[in-house]
Amino acid sequence: MAAVAPSPVLEIAARARDIVGPDWVVTDSAQLRVYECDGLKNQREVPGAVVLPGSTEQVAAVVRLCHERGVPFVARGAGSGLSGGAMPNAEGIVIGLSRLREVLDLDVPNQRARVQPGVTNLRVSEVAAPHGLYYAPDPSSQQVCTIGGNLAENAGGAHCLKYGFTTNHVLTATVVLSDGTIVELGSEAPDAPGLDLLGVLIGSEGTVAIVTEALLNLLPKPQHVETLVAMFPSSETAGEAVSTIIAEGIVPAAVEMMDRLAIDAAKTQTPITWDTEAALIVELDGPVREVQSQFEAVTAICERCGADEVQVAASPAERMDIWRARKSAFAAVGALAPAYLVQDGVIPRTRLPEVLNGIRALADANGVRVANVFHAGDGNLHPLVLYDNKVEGEQERAERVAIAIIELCVDFGGSITGEHGVGVEKVCSMSKMFTGDDLTTFDRVRSAFDPDGLCNPDKLLPTPRLCGEVPGFHHTHRVEAAGLGERL
Ligand SMILES: Cc1cc2nc3c(=O)[nH]c(=O)nc-3n(C[C@H](O)[C@H](O)[C@H](O)COP(=O)(O)OP(=O)(O)OC[C@H]3O[C@@H](n4cnc5c(N)ncnc54)[C@H](O)[C@@H]3O)c2cc1C
């Protein structure tokens, strides 16, 4: 009887053992389930195998095997993504970067850190702290999420209002292309000539290359910080205050909002005692005198816009409590309902009051509860749609409301995602924001890096396989662009 050839995935797994060592390849079906999804729990796929390389060269060697056999692969950091970006392909390989978690070099005079992709966001600031430096992008998941995942998602956070997103803090990235070639994108020199290929990589959701090293810009810790919480009778009045603060030329380090439901959730995890419909957290940082004058102006604006009370963090510990309340709110909402959907949309911040009203109307009309906790200064909303998955029909109702909220954001001139990415969750909504020509252009650029479509396929850009007919999508683009890919 003729021997049955092993599947390409199992063949790659066997050969990868020689590259990364036998302990770093997972093919056991129970262990593979650990990798079946990210933070988007309602979409799952068990991968064919998981490989955990220990160096850039090992990543490249494993990718070369995938390229040889035409097997798709997906990079995975901490799996904290909320849009299914790290969801595996059943016939593909997961390349986990968790072993690459060193800060390789801290260049204090130049305020830079060279890091591996699996290092957590918070770790970079911890290592820089003794030198009076920190890494500015601060996603709420910063204790667990990785720099590789941050680059892929162009992660933001509370302080990105003043300091910008990941893309503003990365100088270079070493990446492995889909044929296993190792290249460096970006430049240590400011404003280098040429096309911004690093800009294409950042926010590409793992679809153009695997990041194996990054050079990050660090900032000096601000001289002085003041944090206040203003209590408002409604989310709408708090929204007015946000627009007024920015319109008056003040750029706080952060402006975050939590509504009553989100506050109630946070109370289950933190010592806050706020009793209000909407809490506006405003943080100001910079030289002492500048912060003090802005602080007085912000307090006056909040009072003018109807704040009943303004509390000030009187110590670093109180400031930490405020931020713990804000950053724990997503997870804490789990205490209020058996299940919830996290939504992520953007609107022009001047439209906050109208959109918050619209969200409430949608929630009431569908009989579901929606908690709001978000980056108000950026107009980046995170409505959390609560439901009971044991009650028939509730999940469908919650999903309907979540989609309607995003459509509302687009109707108000906003976007389908602010910082959680498109992933698989919103891939079919891309055509709501972009024309067929736009999508074709994106696909051509992506194909220049990955002509064979092996690098995290079916994410970010709609494909006929996932979304049915897609305006402007032609498979031939991958072939047309292949020549360009060779020249990268
Ligand atoms: C409670 C909670 C709060 C959150 N708050 C925020 C927030 O404030 N701001 C924000 O922006 N996000 C937030 N997120 C979302 C998430 O943490 C970020 O998107 C984060 O950047 C994902 O990092 P990760 O290491 O977990 O990546 P993963 O989830 O593992 O992967 C995310 C994407 O990145 C790709 N990827 C991972 N590593 C690499 C690599 N080395 N090279 C190329 N591609 C790679 C994956 O293929 C995937 O497409 C939050 C998530 C949770 C659960």
The ligand as an SDF file (V2000), in Angstrom:
LIG
                    3D

 53 58  0  0  0  0  0  0  0  0999 V2000
   -9.3020   44.9810   27.7980 C   0  0  0  0  0  0  0  0  0  0  0  0
   -8.7360   45.4500   26.4780 C   0  0  0  0  0  0  0  0  0  0  0  0
   -8.4800   46.7920   26.2910 C   0  0  0  0  0  0  0  0  0  0  0  0
   -7.9450   47.2420   25.0830 C   0  0  0  0  0  0  0  0  0  0  0  0
   -7.6660   48.5710   24.9500 N   0  0  0  0  0  0  0  0  0  0  0  0
   -7.0990   49.0070   23.8180 C   0  0  0  0  0  0  0  0  0  0  0  0
   -6.7630   50.3960   23.6700 C   0  0  0  0  0  0  0  0  0  0  0  0
   -6.9510   51.2190   24.5620 O   0  0  0  0  0  0  0  0  0  0  0  0
   -6.1930   50.7720   22.5010 N   0  0  0  0  0  0  0  0  0  0  0  0
   -5.9450   49.8820   21.4800 C   0  0  0  0  0  0  0  0  0  0  0  0
   -5.4280   50.2910   20.4360 O   0  0  0  0  0  0  0  0  0  0  0  0
   -6.2760   48.5840   21.5960 N   0  0  0  0  0  0  0  0  0  0  0  0
   -6.8270   48.1190   22.7180 C   0  0  0  0  0  0  0  0  0  0  0  0
   -7.1350   46.7890   22.8400 N   0  0  0  0  0  0  0  0  0  0  0  0
   -6.9080   45.8750   21.7000 C   0  0  0  0  0  0  0  0  0  0  0  0
   -5.5310   45.1430   21.6640 C   0  0  0  0  0  0  0  0  0  0  0  0
   -4.9900   45.0060   22.9580 O   0  0  0  0  0  0  0  0  0  0  0  0
   -4.5540   45.8600   20.7330 C   0  0  0  0  0  0  0  0  0  0  0  0
   -5.0280   45.7860   19.3990 O   0  0  0  0  0  0  0  0  0  0  0  0
   -3.1210   45.3050   20.7640 C   0  0  0  0  0  0  0  0  0  0  0  0
   -2.3140   46.0990   19.9180 O   0  0  0  0  0  0  0  0  0  0  0  0
   -3.0260   43.8580   20.2950 C   0  0  0  0  0  0  0  0  0  0  0  0
   -1.7320   43.3710   20.6630 O   0  0  0  0  0  0  0  0  0  0  0  0
   -1.4840   41.7920   20.8180 P   0  0  0  0  0  0  0  0  0  0  0  0
   -0.0620   41.5800   21.1270 O   0  0  0  0  0  0  0  0  0  0  0  0
   -2.4470   41.2050   21.7600 O   0  0  0  0  0  0  0  0  0  0  0  0
   -1.7790   41.3210   19.3210 O   0  0  0  0  0  0  0  0  0  0  0  0
   -2.6330   40.0810   18.8130 P   0  0  0  0  0  0  0  0  0  0  0  0
   -4.0300   40.1580   19.3020 O   0  0  0  0  0  0  0  0  0  0  0  0
   -1.9050   38.8220   19.0480 O   0  0  0  0  0  0  0  0  0  0  0  0
   -2.6350   40.3790   17.2390 O   0  0  0  0  0  0  0  0  0  0  0  0
   -3.2890   41.5080   16.7320 C   0  0  0  0  0  0  0  0  0  0  0  0
   -2.9310   41.6540   15.2470 C   0  0  0  0  0  0  0  0  0  0  0  0
   -1.5450   41.9250   15.1370 O   0  0  0  0  0  0  0  0  0  0  0  0
   -0.9000   40.9740   14.3180 C   0  0  0  0  0  0  0  0  0  0  0  0
    0.4280   40.7660   14.9040 N   0  0  0  0  0  0  0  0  0  0  0  0
    0.7350   40.4180   16.1650 C   0  0  0  0  0  0  0  0  0  0  0  0
    2.0700   40.3860   16.3300 N   0  0  0  0  0  0  0  0  0  0  0  0
    2.6080   40.7100   15.1310 C   0  0  0  0  0  0  0  0  0  0  0  0
    3.9350   40.8420   14.6430 C   0  0  0  0  0  0  0  0  0  0  0  0
    4.9960   40.6210   15.4170 N   0  0  0  0  0  0  0  0  0  0  0  0
    4.1190   41.1800   13.3400 N   0  0  0  0  0  0  0  0  0  0  0  0
    3.0710   41.4120   12.5170 C   0  0  0  0  0  0  0  0  0  0  0  0
    1.7850   41.2960   12.9310 N   0  0  0  0  0  0  0  0  0  0  0  0
    1.5640   40.9590   14.2160 C   0  0  0  0  0  0  0  0  0  0  0  0
   -1.7920   39.7480   14.3600 C   0  0  0  0  0  0  0  0  0  0  0  0
   -1.6310   38.9660   13.1950 O   0  0  0  0  0  0  0  0  0  0  0  0
   -3.1670   40.3930   14.4400 C   0  0  0  0  0  0  0  0  0  0  0  0
   -3.6080   40.7510   13.1560 O   0  0  0  0  0  0  0  0  0  0  0  0
   -7.6790   46.3180   24.0330 C   0  0  0  0  0  0  0  0  0  0  0  0
   -7.9380   44.9580   24.2290 C   0  0  0  0  0  0  0  0  0  0  0  0
   -8.4630   44.5200   25.4290 C   0  0  0  0  0  0  0  0  0  0  0  0
   -8.7230   43.0480   25.6050 C   0  0  0  0  0  0  0  0  0  0  0  0
  1  2  1  0
  2  3  1  0
  2 52  2  0
  3  4  2  0
  4  5  1  0
  4 50  1  0
  5  6  2  0
  6  7  1  0
  6 13  1  0
  7  8  2  0
  7  9  1  0
  9 10  1  0
 10 11  2  0
 10 12  1  0
 12 13  2  0
 13 14  1  0
 14 15  1  0
 14 50  1  0
 15 16  1  0
 16 17  1  0
 16 18  1  0
 18 19  1  0
 18 20  1  0
 20 21  1  0
 20 22  1  0
 22 23  1  0
 23 24  1  0
 24 25  2  0
 24 26  1  0
 24 27  1  0
 27 28  1  0
 28 29  2  0
 28 30  1  0
 28 31  1  0
 31 32  1  0
 32 33  1  0
 33 34  1  0
 33 48  1  0
 34 35  1  0
 35 36  1  0
 35 46  1  0
 36 37  1  0
 36 45  1  0
 37 38  2  0
 38 39  1  0
 39 40  1  0
 39 45  2  0
 40 41  1  0
 40 42  2  0
 42 43  1  0
 43 44  2  0
 44 45  1  0
 46 47  1  0
 46 48  1  0
 48 49  1  0
 50 51  2  0
 51 52  1  0
 52 53  1  0
M  END
$$$$
